Amino acid sequence: MENFRYYNPTKIIFGKNTIPQIGPVIKKHGFRKILMLAGQGSIRKNGVYEQAAKSLKSAGIKSVELWGVRPNPVLAKAKEAIRVAKKNKVEAILAVGGGSVIDSAKASAAGVFLRDLWDAFEDKVRIEKALPLFTVLTVSGSASEMNQWAVVTNEAEKKKWSIGSDALFPRVSIIDPSVQMSLPWKQTVFGAVDALAHLMENYFLGRDQETSMALAEALMRTIMKLVDKLQHSPEDYDSRANLVWAAGLAHSGIAAAAMRGGDWASHGIQHGVSALHPELAHGAGLAVIFPAWILQVRKSNPITFQRWARNVMQSRNIEDAVYKFRTKLAKWRAPVWLSDLGIHAREIKAIAQNACQQELGILKKLSRKDVESILKRTHKPTDKIK
């Protein structure tokens, strides 16, 4: 069992009709003027914006609004938020949306105190301070509502990189699972795939971390069971609520204890894909890449990969487990092959080159040729998944 440090100070307020608490929560923390960061308008349609805005007003909180954060959030938007925050002298940031909005809010909160925000992504400076963060979650998957990580794309340099700091934990996150009932099915699936990937990035480094590994296995089985249920009964609140909570736990740090920080090669390769194809959902890319990564590196920790096959996928061997995993993803209508993403094989070298701008892999250090080999494993075989 490895030594580890676990820290998660985020307070979660979970359940139906909890969004109106956001104003009193921010007021209780002593803030009177905030920047509210939002996406491209969906919160106006599902009633979340109305609830949050009314709550802020009733609590006497002044709110400066900035809209337009897109999926696969970009550095330019974070810099715009920094300018707005400084100009209006806000005291805190409220992110109302999914992981992209929250990641943008984290980057902006840190950037207010940095000369150049991108320096933090390139590890040239450490993030020691950030504006206080609050969130109202509308899409689950990234667990950004309860962790210290953020991912942003520098479009000019084609780099999709991450930052992390204890200063980036949200103070309070409000999670009302009922607002996710109206999500398009693909967003539920991609969020679930992202959560599964977070668990697997840590799990496959495991050997004797029994508690963390058993917790990860239980969460993986639970997520798959709940997505199956929601595919048949999309209005099932209890299944939705349990999936939302499982997705948060998947990347809250609790299942990563003693796992050496995780591997994150599959995420790195996916970032290489979406840096060149920002229109692709993060979970969509992971659905294609992660099974191929398993097949490529399974010999680096065969006992644990076999354990995953047996305990999570109920399979006799790793190859069969990967087949079952891909079959389940296909059943959920997720992409499973590179061509499903609309990406041609001729792009493999460019994707690998982009991904390898940063070092990839802990379980196995990946060269550019390794990444190309993984991407070649995403070619659709002759025997298609039914």
C-alpha positions as CSV (number, residue, x, y, z in Angstrom):
1,M,0.0,0.0,0.0
2,E,1.5,3.3,-1.1
3,N,1.6,6.4,1.1
4,F,-0.9,9.0,0.0
5,R,-2.4,12.4,0.7
6,Y,-6.2,12.8,0.5
7,Y,-7.9,16.2,0.7
8,N,-11.3,17.3,-0.5
9,P,-12.8,20.3,1.1
10,T,-15.8,20.8,-1.3
11,K,-19.2,20.9,0.4
12,I,-21.9,19.1,-1.6
13,I,-25.6,20.1,-1.5
14,F,-27.4,17.3,-3.3
15,G,-31.0,16.6,-4.3
16,K,-34.2,18.0,-5.8
17,N,-34.9,21.7,-5.5
18,T,-31.5,22.6,-4.1
19,I,-30.5,25.2,-6.6
20,P,-32.3,28.1,-4.8
21,Q,-29.8,27.6,-1.9
22,I,-27.0,29.1,-4.0
23,G,-27.6,32.7,-3.1
24,P,-27.8,32.1,0.7
25,V,-24.7,29.9,0.5
26,I,-22.6,32.5,-1.3
27,K,-23.9,35.2,1.1
28,K,-23.0,33.0,4.1
29,H,-19.4,32.9,2.8
30,G,-19.3,36.7,2.9
31,F,-19.3,37.5,-0.8
32,R,-21.5,40.2,-2.4
33,K,-20.4,40.4,-6.0
34,I,-19.7,37.5,-8.2
35,L,-19.0,36.5,-11.8
36,M,-21.5,34.0,-13.1
37,L,-20.0,31.9,-15.9
38,A,-22.3,29.9,-18.1
39,G,-22.4,27.9,-21.3
40,Q,-24.4,28.5,-24.5
41,G,-27.9,28.8,-23.2
42,S,-29.3,25.4,-22.2
43,I,-29.7,26.6,-18.6
44,R,-32.2,29.1,-19.8
45,K,-34.3,26.3,-21.2
46,N,-34.3,23.9,-18.3
47,G,-35.0,26.5,-15.6
48,V,-31.6,26.4,-13.9
49,Y,-30.7,30.0,-14.8
50,E,-34.0,31.4,-13.5
51,Q,-33.6,29.5,-10.2
52,A,-30.0,30.6,-9.7
53,A,-30.5,34.2,-10.8
54,K,-33.6,34.6,-8.5
55,S,-31.7,33.1,-5.6
56,L,-28.7,35.4,-6.1
57,K,-31.0,38.5,-6.3
58,S,-33.0,37.5,-3.2
59,A,-29.7,37.1,-1.2
60,G,-28.5,40.5,-2.3
61,I,-25.7,39.1,-4.4
62,K,-24.7,41.3,-7.4
63,S,-23.9,39.1,-10.4
64,V,-21.9,39.9,-13.6
65,E,-22.7,37.3,-16.2
66,L,-20.5,35.9,-18.9
67,W,-22.0,33.4,-21.3
68,G,-20.6,31.3,-24.2
69,V,-18.3,28.6,-22.7
70,R,-18.4,25.8,-25.2
71,P,-17.6,22.1,-24.8
72,N,-13.9,21.5,-24.8
73,P,-13.4,25.0,-23.3
74,V,-10.8,27.3,-24.7
75,L,-8.1,29.5,-23.3
76,A,-9.5,32.6,-25.0
77,K,-12.7,32.3,-23.1
78,A,-10.9,31.9,-19.8
79,K,-8.9,35.0,-20.5
80,E,-12.1,36.9,-21.3
81,A,-13.5,35.8,-18.0
82,I,-10.3,37.0,-16.3
83,R,-10.7,40.5,-17.9
84,V,-14.3,40.6,-16.8
85,A,-13.6,39.5,-13.3
86,K,-10.8,42.1,-12.9
87,K,-12.8,45.0,-14.5
88,N,-15.8,44.4,-12.2
89,K,-13.7,43.6,-9.1
90,V,-15.7,40.4,-8.4
91,E,-15.1,38.5,-5.1
92,A,-15.9,35.0,-6.3
93,I,-17.0,33.0,-9.4
94,L,-20.1,30.9,-9.8
95,A,-20.0,28.3,-12.5
96,V,-23.5,27.2,-13.7
97,G,-23.2,24.3,-16.1
98,G,-21.2,21.1,-16.7
99,G,-17.5,20.3,-16.6
100,S,-16.5,22.7,-19.3
101,V,-18.0,25.7,-17.6
102,I,-16.5,24.6,-14.2
103,D,-13.1,24.0,-15.8
104,S,-13.3,27.5,-17.4
105,A,-14.2,29.0,-14.0
106,K,-11.3,27.3,-12.3
107,A,-8.8,28.5,-15.0
108,S,-10.2,32.0,-14.7
109,A,-10.2,32.0,-10.9
110,A,-6.5,31.2,-10.9
111,G,-5.7,33.4,-13.9
112,V,-6.8,36.5,-12.0
113,F,-3.6,36.2,-9.9
114,L,-1.2,35.1,-12.7
115,R,0.7,37.2,-15.2
116,D,0.0,34.6,-17.9
117,L,-2.6,31.8,-17.3
118,W,-1.0,29.4,-19.8
119,D,2.2,29.4,-17.8
120,A,0.3,27.3,-15.2
121,F,-0.6,24.8,-17.8
122,E,3.0,24.5,-18.9
123,D,4.1,24.1,-15.3
124,K,6.1,27.3,-15.4
125,V,4.3,28.7,-12.3
126,R,2.4,27.1,-9.5
127,I,-1.2,28.0,-8.7
128,E,-1.1,29.2,-5.1
129,K,-4.2,31.4,-5.0
130,A,-7.6,31.7,-6.9
131,L,-10.9,33.4,-6.5
132,P,-13.4,31.4,-4.4
133,L,-15.4,29.0,-6.6
134,F,-19.0,27.9,-6.3
135,T,-20.9,25.6,-8.8
136,V,-24.4,24.6,-9.8
137,L,-23.9,21.4,-11.8
138,T,-26.1,20.6,-14.8
139,V,-24.1,17.8,-16.5
140,S,-22.2,15.0,-14.7
141,G,-19.1,13.2,-15.9
142,S,-15.9,15.2,-15.2
143,A,-16.4,15.5,-11.4
144,S,-15.0,19.0,-11.7
145,E,-17.7,20.1,-9.2
146,M,-15.8,18.2,-6.5
147,N,-12.1,18.1,-7.5
148,Q,-9.1,20.4,-8.1
149,W,-8.5,19.8,-11.8
150,A,-9.3,21.7,-15.0
151,V,-8.7,21.1,-18.7
152,V,-8.5,23.9,-21.3
153,T,-7.5,24.0,-24.9
154,N,-5.0,26.5,-26.3
155,E,-6.4,26.7,-29.8
156,A,-3.5,28.7,-31.2
157,E,-1.0,26.0,-30.2
158,K,-3.4,23.0,-30.5
159,K,-2.7,22.0,-26.9
160,K,-5.4,20.6,-24.6
161,W,-3.7,20.5,-21.2
162,S,-4.6,20.5,-17.5
163,I,-4.0,22.3,-14.3
164,G,-4.5,21.3,-10.7
165,S,-4.2,23.0,-7.3
166,D,-5.8,22.8,-3.9
167,A,-6.9,26.4,-4.5
168,L,-9.2,25.2,-7.3
169,F,-11.5,23.0,-5.2
170,P,-15.0,24.6,-5.2
171,R,-16.2,25.9,-1.9
172,V,-19.7,24.5,-2.4
173,S,-21.3,22.6,-5.3
174,I,-25.1,22.3,-5.7
175,I,-26.2,19.1,-7.5
176,D,-29.8,18.7,-8.4
177,P,-30.0,15.5,-10.5
178,S,-33.5,16.3,-11.7
179,V,-32.1,19.0,-14.0
180,Q,-30.2,16.3,-15.9
181,M,-33.4,14.4,-16.8
182,S,-33.8,16.4,-20.0
183,L,-30.3,15.9,-21.3
184,P,-29.8,14.3,-24.7
185,W,-29.0,10.6,-24.3
186,K,-25.5,11.0,-25.7
187,Q,-24.6,13.5,-22.9
188,T,-25.6,10.9,-20.3
189,V,-23.5,8.3,-22.1
190,F,-20.5,10.4,-22.6
191,G,-20.6,11.6,-19.0
192,A,-20.7,8.0,-17.8
193,V,-17.8,7.0,-20.1
194,D,-15.8,9.9,-18.7
195,A,-16.5,8.7,-15.2
196,L,-15.5,5.1,-16.0
197,A,-12.3,6.3,-17.6
198,H,-11.4,8.3,-14.4
199,L,-11.8,5.2,-12.4
200,M,-9.8,3.1,-14.8
201,E,-6.9,5.6,-15.1
202,N,-6.2,5.0,-11.4
203,Y,-7.4,1.4,-11.1
204,F,-5.0,-0.2,-13.6
205,L,-2.0,1.0,-11.6
206,G,-3.2,-1.0,-8.7
207,R,-1.7,-4.0,-7.1
208,D,-2.2,-4.1,-3.4
209,Q,-4.5,-1.1,-2.8
210,E,-7.4,-3.4,-2.0
211,T,-9.7,-0.7,-0.6
212,S,-9.3,1.7,-3.5
213,M,-9.5,-1.0,-6.1
214,A,-12.6,-2.6,-4.6
215,L,-14.3,0.8,-4.4
216,A,-13.4,1.5,-8.1
217,E,-14.8,-1.9,-9.1
218,A,-18.0,-1.2,-7.3
219,L,-18.4,2.2,-8.9
220,M,-17.6,0.9,-12.4
221,R,-20.2,-1.9,-12.1
222,T,-22.7,0.6,-10.6
223,I,-22.2,3.2,-13.4
224,M,-22.8,0.5,-16.1
225,K,-25.8,-0.8,-14.3
226,L,-27.3,2.6,-14.0
227,V,-26.7,3.6,-17.6
228,D,-28.5,0.4,-18.6
229,K,-31.4,1.3,-16.4
230,L,-31.6,4.9,-17.8
231,Q,-31.5,3.7,-21.4
232,H,-34.8,1.8,-20.7
233,S,-36.3,4.2,-18.2
234,P,-34.9,7.7,-18.8
235,E,-37.3,9.3,-16.3
236,D,-36.1,7.2,-13.4
237,Y,-34.9,9.8,-10.9
238,D,-33.3,7.4,-8.5
239,S,-31.1,5.9,-11.2
240,R,-30.2,9.3,-12.4
241,A,-29.4,10.5,-8.9
242,N,-27.2,7.5,-8.2
243,L,-25.4,7.9,-11.6
244,V,-24.7,11.6,-10.8
245,W,-23.3,10.8,-7.4
246,A,-21.2,7.9,-8.8
247,A,-19.7,10.1,-11.5
248,G,-18.7,12.6,-8.8
249,L,-17.1,10.0,-6.6
250,A,-15.2,8.6,-9.6
251,H,-12.9,11.6,-9.8
252,S,-13.1,13.1,-6.3
253,G,-9.9,11.4,-5.2
254,I,-11.4,8.9,-2.9
255,A,-11.0,5.9,-5.4
256,A,-7.5,7.2,-6.3
257,A,-6.0,6.9,-2.9
258,A,-2.5,5.3,-3.0
259,M,-2.7,5.0,-6.8
260,R,0.3,7.1,-7.6
261,G,-1.7,9.8,-9.2
262,G,-3.1,7.6,-11.9
263,D,-1.9,6.8,-15.4
264,W,-3.9,9.3,-17.6
265,A,-2.4,8.2,-20.9
266,S,-5.8,7.5,-22.4
267,H,-6.9,11.0,-21.4
268,G,-3.7,12.4,-22.9
269,I,-4.4,10.6,-26.2
270,Q,-8.0,11.8,-26.2
271,H,-6.8,15.4,-25.7
272,G,-4.6,14.9,-28.7
273,V,-7.7,14.0,-30.7
274,S,-9.9,16.8,-29.4
275,A,-7.2,19.4,-29.7
276,L,-7.4,18.7,-33.5
277,H,-11.1,18.0,-33.5
278,P,-12.7,20.3,-30.8
279,E,-16.2,19.4,-32.0
280,L,-15.8,15.9,-30.5
281,A,-17.2,15.2,-27.0
282,H,-14.5,14.2,-24.5
283,G,-16.4,11.0,-23.5
284,A,-16.8,10.0,-27.2
285,G,-13.1,10.0,-27.7
286,L,-12.5,8.0,-24.5
287,A,-15.0,5.4,-25.6
288,V,-12.8,4.7,-28.6
289,I,-9.4,5.1,-27.0
290,F,-9.6,3.3,-23.7
291,P,-10.4,-0.2,-24.9
292,A,-7.5,0.1,-27.3
293,W,-5.1,1.3,-24.6
294,I,-6.1,-1.7,-22.4
295,L,-5.2,-4.1,-25.2
296,Q,-1.9,-2.3,-25.8
297,V,-0.6,-2.2,-22.2
298,R,-2.3,-5.2,-20.5
299,K,1.0,-7.1,-20.1
300,S,2.4,-4.2,-18.0
301,N,0.1,-5.2,-15.0
302,P,-1.5,-8.5,-16.1
303,I,-2.9,-9.5,-12.7
304,T,-4.9,-6.2,-12.3
305,F,-6.1,-6.3,-15.9
306,Q,-7.3,-9.9,-15.3
307,R,-8.9,-8.8,-12.1
308,W,-10.8,-6.1,-14.0
309,A,-11.9,-8.6,-16.6
310,R,-13.2,-10.9,-13.9
311,N,-14.7,-8.6,-11.3
312,V,-16.0,-5.8,-13.5
313,M,-16.8,-7.4,-16.9
314,Q,-17.4,-11.0,-15.7
315,S,-15.0,-12.3,-18.3
316,R,-12.5,-15.1,-18.4
317,N,-9.8,-13.1,-20.0
318,I,-8.9,-9.6,-20.9
319,E,-9.6,-9.8,-24.7
320,D,-13.2,-11.0,-23.9
321,A,-13.6,-8.3,-21.4
322,V,-12.6,-5.6,-23.9
323,Y,-15.0,-7.1,-26.4
324,K,-17.8,-7.0,-23.8
325,F,-16.9,-3.4,-22.9
326,R,-17.0,-2.3,-26.5
327,T,-20.3,-4.2,-27.0
328,K,-21.8,-2.3,-24.0
329,L,-20.6,1.0,-25.3
330,A,-22.1,0.2,-28.7
331,K,-25.4,-0.7,-27.0
332,W,-25.4,2.7,-25.4
333,R,-24.9,4.2,-28.9
334,A,-21.4,5.4,-28.1
335,P,-18.7,5.4,-30.7
336,V,-16.3,2.5,-30.5
337,W,-14.1,2.9,-33.6
338,L,-12.1,5.8,-34.9
339,S,-14.3,6.0,-38.0
340,D,-17.3,6.4,-35.7
341,L,-15.7,9.8,-34.7
342,G,-15.4,10.7,-38.4
343,I,-11.6,10.5,-38.1
344,H,-9.6,8.9,-41.0
345,A,-6.6,6.6,-40.4
346,R,-4.4,9.1,-42.2
347,E,-4.8,11.4,-39.2
348,I,-3.2,8.9,-36.7
349,K,0.4,10.3,-37.0
350,A,-0.8,13.9,-36.4
351,I,-2.9,12.9,-33.4
352,A,0.0,10.9,-31.9
353,Q,2.4,13.8,-32.5
354,N,0.0,16.2,-30.8
355,A,-0.6,13.9,-27.8
356,C,3.1,13.3,-27.3
357,Q,3.8,16.9,-26.7
358,Q,3.5,15.9,-23.0
359,E,4.8,12.7,-21.5
360,L,2.2,9.9,-21.5
361,G,1.8,7.0,-19.2
362,I,2.9,5.8,-15.7
363,L,2.0,2.1,-16.0
364,K,3.9,2.1,-19.3
365,K,5.7,5.2,-20.8
366,L,4.3,5.6,-24.2
367,S,6.4,6.6,-27.3
368,R,4.8,8.2,-30.3
369,K,4.9,4.7,-32.0
370,D,3.1,3.3,-29.0
371,V,0.4,5.9,-29.4
372,E,0.1,5.2,-33.1
373,S,-0.2,1.5,-32.3
374,I,-3.0,2.2,-29.8
375,L,-4.9,4.4,-32.4
376,K,-4.5,1.6,-35.0
377,R,-6.3,-0.7,-32.6
378,T,-9.3,1.6,-33.0
379,H,-9.8,0.5,-36.6
380,K,-13.1,-1.2,-37.1
381,P,-12.5,-5.0,-37.6
382,T,-14.1,-7.2,-40.2
383,D,-16.5,-8.6,-37.5
384,K,-18.5,-5.7,-36.5
385,I,-20.2,-5.3,-33.1
386,K,-23.8,-6.1,-33.4
